[in-house]
Amino acid sequence: MKILIIGLGYAGTRFKRAFKLCGITEIYSVSRGENINESISIINPDIVVVSNTDLTHYDVLMEIKNYTGFVICEKPLITPYDNLLEIAKAISNKQCFCFNLIERYSEATIQLKKYVEAHNLNLIRANFQWGKDRLNDKRNTCGVISEVIHGLDLIQHICKPNSNYVINEVLGCTSDFSISGDAILDSVLFTAILDGTPITSYSSFVNIIRRREIDLTFLNSENQIIYANLVYDTPEWDCDYLKIWQPTQFGDKNILEFKTTVDNSNNELSTIRKVVTLVNDVINVVNTGSTPSQPFPDNNTAIKLQQLLNEIFFKACVVGPVKYNVGERVYFNESGDLEKLG
């Protein structure tokens, strides 16, 4: 099996590590400035990974529009300024298209989704916070919509997979946190409706600490309140947490509490446990046509999520820009702080 990774920065390197751990030895890489189609023609890869910076996803996806093999694409799909209709056409002819929404592979996500389905829970309220500090990250970015996508996807995926969002109000802040510009959208606070259910959110690329958390309120079949709390990558990478409980007049009734076990004895798996699961699924599907452990977020999922991100981006009533860099900008590097890079 042959893998071609387009963009071997932080995300691409993680994919390379994951494929190696899954036993793949023929892994090639190409940068955005090179002739990608020529590389595809020479290598004839079974899988192409699009992991260049989000500002150049559009160009790469258009360049490989005639490649019909298996494509894994980092999020977000494109930037709000890119042509979504053209991209929809460009990714429609693939053998399979897997959008990298990695938290779907968390055991905490999987357990909660199974519980919601088994007990026919009805979501009546949800809130999520998703943020990290990317101040002076030397990677280009279109902004915080790359963070917003996780919570939007997970709530829909777990609770109401066949429903659609309606975005209401959006507030935001711009700054020069990124090398991409002096007024990049770094944070958003918004409200939305998912099939009648109010959703609130705050996401930021200038959060002082990493925070990835979702709070969900359900009604069960007896119209009793059920709470669920999901926390990702805390206190360390791939350490995820789920708690489900019922508030009663006699105190909280604990229903389920789960925390992923991280075995630090295998350093090669550090920070990429969920990526390895995804990659292993992709390899098995390509080799044997087997059913993946989790359904792949396909091209239609990617398009719908991008439509939501575009709406959030253009609806945002913003303050700023904040000027972080008043002297010489000092970058952190891609082998440095995982709190910032991941």
C-alpha positions in Angstrom: 0.0 0.0 0.0 1.2 3.5 -0.9 0.4 6.7 0.9 0.9 10.2 -0.3 0.7 13.0 2.3 0.3 16.5 1.0 1.8 18.9 3.6 4.2 17.3 6.1 3.8 19.8 8.9 2.3 19.1 12.3 -0.8 17.4 11.0 0.9 15.5 8.2 3.6 14.2 10.5 1.0 12.8 12.9 -0.6 10.9 10.0 2.8 9.7 8.9 3.5 8.3 12.4 0.1 6.7 12.5 0.5 4.9 9.1 3.9 3.7 10.2 2.5 2.2 13.4 -0.2 0.5 11.3 2.6 -1.3 9.3 2.7 0.9 6.2 6.2 1.5 4.9 5.6 3.2 1.5 4.8 6.7 2.7 5.6 9.7 0.4 5.1 13.4 0.9 4.8 16.4 -1.3 4.5 20.1 -0.5 2.0 22.5 -1.8 4.5 24.2 -4.1 5.4 21.0 -6.0 3.5 19.3 -8.8 1.1 17.2 -6.9 -0.6 15.5 -9.9 2.8 14.5 -11.2 3.6 12.9 -7.8 0.3 11.0 -7.9 1.0 9.8 -11.4 4.4 8.5 -10.5 3.5 7.0 -7.0 0.0 5.9 -7.8 -1.0 6.1 -4.1 -3.9 4.1 -2.6 -4.6 6.9 -0.1 -3.9 10.7 -0.4 -3.9 12.7 2.8 -4.6 16.5 2.5 -2.9 18.0 5.5 -1.5 21.3 4.2 -2.6 24.5 5.9 -6.3 25.3 5.6 -5.6 28.4 3.5 -4.4 26.1 0.7 -6.9 23.3 1.0 -8.9 24.7 -1.8 -6.0 24.8 -4.3 -4.9 21.2 -3.4 -8.4 19.7 -3.6 -8.9 21.4 -6.9 -5.6 20.1 -8.1 -6.4 16.5 -7.2 -10.0 16.6 -8.5 -9.2 13.9 -11.0 -7.7 11.5 -8.4 -10.4 8.9 -7.7 -8.8 7.0 -4.9 -9.2 7.3 -1.1 -8.8 10.9 0.3 -8.4 11.9 3.9 -8.8 15.6 4.4 -7.9 17.7 7.5 -10.5 20.2 8.7 -11.7 22.8 7.9 -12.5 21.7 4.3 -11.7 25.2 2.9 -11.8 28.8 4.0 -15.1 30.9 3.9 -13.8 32.8 1.0 -13.3 29.8 -1.3 -15.8 28.4 -3.8 -17.7 25.7 -2.0 -19.7 24.6 -5.1 -16.5 23.9 -7.0 -15.0 21.9 -4.1 -18.2 19.9 -3.8 -17.8 18.8 -7.4 -14.0 18.2 -6.9 -14.5 15.8 -4.0 -17.6 14.0 -5.3 -15.8 11.4 -7.5 -13.5 9.8 -4.8 -13.5 6.1 -4.0 -14.1 7.4 -0.4 -13.7 10.7 1.3 -12.9 10.8 5.0 -13.0 14.2 6.7 -10.8 14.1 9.8 -13.2 14.8 12.7 -10.9 12.9 15.0 -13.0 13.1 18.3 -15.6 10.8 16.7 -13.0 8.1 17.4 -12.9 8.9 21.1 -14.2 6.0 23.3 -16.0 8.7 25.3 -17.9 9.8 22.2 -18.7 6.3 21.1 -20.0 5.3 24.6 -22.3 8.4 24.8 -23.6 7.9 21.3 -24.5 4.3 22.1 -26.2 5.3 25.3 -28.2 8.0 23.7 -29.4 5.6 21.0 -30.1 2.7 23.4 -32.2 4.9 25.8 -33.8 7.1 23.1 -32.7 10.3 24.8 -34.0 13.6 23.5 -31.5 16.5 23.5 -33.1 19.6 24.9 -30.0 21.8 25.5 -26.3 21.8 24.7 -23.3 24.0 25.2 -19.7 23.5 24.1 -16.4 25.3 24.7 -13.5 24.6 22.4 -10.3 26.5 22.5 -6.5 26.7 22.6 -3.7 29.2 22.4 -2.3 29.6 18.9 -0.7 33.0 19.5 2.3 33.3 17.2 1.8 29.9 15.6 3.8 30.1 12.4 1.2 28.1 10.5 -1.3 30.0 8.3 -5.0 29.8 9.3 -8.3 31.2 8.3 -9.1 31.5 12.0 -11.2 30.0 14.8 -13.7 28.2 12.6 -11.2 25.4 12.6 -12.1 25.0 16.4 -15.8 25.5 16.1 -16.2 22.6 13.8 -15.5 20.0 16.5 -18.4 20.9 18.9 -20.9 21.4 16.0 -20.1 18.0 14.6 -20.0 16.0 17.8 -23.4 17.3 19.1 -25.0 16.5 15.8 -23.2 13.2 15.4 -24.0 12.0 19.0 -27.5 13.3 19.5 -29.3 14.2 16.2 -27.4 12.9 13.2 -30.3 13.4 10.8 -31.0 17.0 11.8 -29.8 20.4 10.6 -28.5 23.5 12.4 -29.9 27.0 12.1 -27.4 29.6 13.1 -28.8 32.6 15.1 -26.5 35.2 16.6 -22.7 35.3 16.3 -20.3 37.5 18.1 -16.5 37.5 17.5 -13.1 39.1 18.1 -10.3 39.6 15.6 -6.6 40.0 16.2 -3.1 39.6 14.8 -2.6 36.3 16.7 -1.8 34.6 13.3 0.8 35.4 10.7 -2.1 35.3 8.3 -3.2 38.9 8.9 -3.8 41.8 11.4 -7.5 41.0 11.9 -8.1 37.3 11.8 -11.2 35.9 13.5 -9.7 34.4 16.7 -12.9 33.8 18.8 -16.6 33.4 18.3 -19.6 33.1 20.7 -22.8 32.0 19.0 -26.3 30.5 19.4 -27.9 28.0 17.1 -30.9 25.7 16.9 -30.6 22.0 16.1 -34.0 20.5 15.4 -35.6 22.7 18.0 -32.8 22.4 20.5 -30.9 25.5 21.6 -27.1 25.3 21.2 -24.6 27.7 22.7 -20.9 27.9 22.1 -17.6 29.7 22.7 -14.6 28.8 20.7 -11.2 30.5 20.6 -7.7 30.4 19.2 -6.4 32.6 21.9 -7.7 30.7 24.9 -5.1 30.8 27.6 -5.5 27.1 28.3 -6.7 24.2 26.1 -10.4 23.5 26.7 -12.5 20.9 24.9 -15.8 20.3 26.7 -19.4 19.6 25.9 -22.4 19.8 28.3 -25.6 18.1 27.2 -29.1 18.0 28.8 -31.6 15.3 27.7 -35.1 14.1 28.5 -35.5 10.3 28.8 -38.6 8.3 27.9 -40.1 9.2 31.3 -39.4 12.9 30.8 -36.7 12.9 33.4 -33.6 15.1 33.1 -30.4 13.3 32.2 -27.0 15.2 32.1 -23.9 14.3 30.1 -20.5 15.9 30.2 -17.7 15.2 27.7 -14.1 16.4 28.2 -11.4 15.8 25.6 -7.6 15.7 25.8 -7.5 16.6 29.5 -5.3 16.5 31.5 -3.2 15.0 28.7 -3.6 14.1 25.0 -6.1 11.4 24.2 -7.3 11.3 27.8 -11.0 11.7 27.4 -13.8 11.7 30.0 -17.5 11.0 30.0 -20.0 11.3 32.8 -23.8 10.6 32.6 -26.0 11.3 35.5 -29.6 12.1 36.6 -30.3 14.9 39.1 -32.9 13.9 41.7 -34.3 15.4 44.9 -32.1 13.0 46.8 -28.9 14.0 45.0 -27.3 13.0 41.7 -27.8 9.5 40.5 -24.6 8.4 38.7 -25.4 6.4 35.5 -22.1 6.1 33.8 -18.6 7.4 34.3 -15.8 6.6 31.9 -12.2 7.8 31.4 -9.9 6.6 28.7 -6.8 4.7 29.8 -3.6 6.1 28.4 -0.7 3.7 28.5 2.4 5.9 28.4 4.7 2.9 28.1 4.4 3.1 24.3 5.8 6.5 23.5 5.2 6.0 19.7 1.4 6.3 20.4 1.8 9.6 22.2 -0.9 12.1 21.0 -2.0 10.0 18.0 -4.1 7.2 19.5 -7.3 8.3 17.9 -5.5 9.0 14.6 -4.2 5.5 14.6 -7.7 4.1 15.0 -8.9 6.2 12.0 -5.9 5.3 9.9 -6.3 1.6 10.7 -10.0 1.8 9.6 -9.0 3.5 6.3 -6.3 0.8 5.6 -8.8 -2.0 6.2 -11.5 -0.4 4.0 -9.0 0.0 1.2 -7.5 -3.5 1.5 -10.6 -5.5 2.2 -13.7 -3.3 1.8 -14.5 -4.0 5.5 -16.9 -1.8 7.5 -15.0 0.9 9.5 -15.4 0.9 13.3 -17.0 4.4 12.9 -18.7 5.6 9.7 -16.4 8.0 7.9 -17.5 11.6 7.8 -18.0 11.7 4.0 -17.9 14.5 1.4 -21.5 15.4 2.1 -20.7 15.8 5.8 -17.7 18.0 5.0 -19.8 20.2 2.7 -22.6 20.7 5.2 -20.2 21.6 8.0 -18.4 24.0 5.7 -21.7 25.7 5.0 -22.2 26.2 8.7 -18.7 27.5 9.3 -19.1 30.0 6.4 -22.4 31.2 7.9 -20.8 31.6 11.4 -17.8 33.4 9.8 -19.8 36.0 7.8 -22.5 36.5 10.4 -20.0 37.4 13.2 -20.4 40.9 14.7 -16.8 41.5 15.7 -14.8 43.7 18.0 -11.1 44.3 17.6 -8.7 43.8 16.2 -6.5 43.1 19.2 -2.9 43.9 18.6 -0.8 41.2 20.4 2.4 41.9 18.5 3.8 45.3 19.4 7.4 44.3 18.8 9.1 41.6 16.9 6.9 38.5 16.5 8.4 35.4 18.2 7.1 32.1 16.7 6.9 28.8 18.4 8.0 25.8 16.3 6.2 22.6 15.2 8.2 20.4 17.5 7.3 22.5 20.5 4.3 23.0 22.8 1.5 20.5 22.1 -0.9 22.7 24.0 -0.6 25.2 21.1 0.0 22.8 18.2 -2.7 20.2 18.6 
